[in-house]
Amino acid sequence: MRIRPPDWPLPRPDAIHHIVEDFLTDWTAPNAHILPLRRFLENCLSTDLRNFFAESCFLFAFTRQKLPPSCQQGYMRMQGLVGSQELRHHAVQAGLLQDYT
């Protein structure tokens, strides 16, 4: 940008993400800020930015050609979440994993 002439127009963006900006904005609200921003970035990058359990990454490794970044960075480098009975129970209740027991 520094080497461009002063009257050089900015290029038109391919996508725009609008957010409400005021003193009462809760920037950590999942449904009001984080989810729309994540979906916007997923659309721009054409990838899935969610975090997955190791079992889901294992299934993706066999059924998809391209793994989500969280699986590439965590599961494939053996840095995923360490499972426990309590974590598995919560995941089954939330519908994220199937109960094979």
Secondary structure, DSSP 8 states (H G I E B T S, - for coil): -TTS-TT------S-------STT--TT-IIIIIHHHHHHHHHHHTS------HHHHHHHHHH-SS--HHIIIIITTT------HHHHHHHHHTTSS----
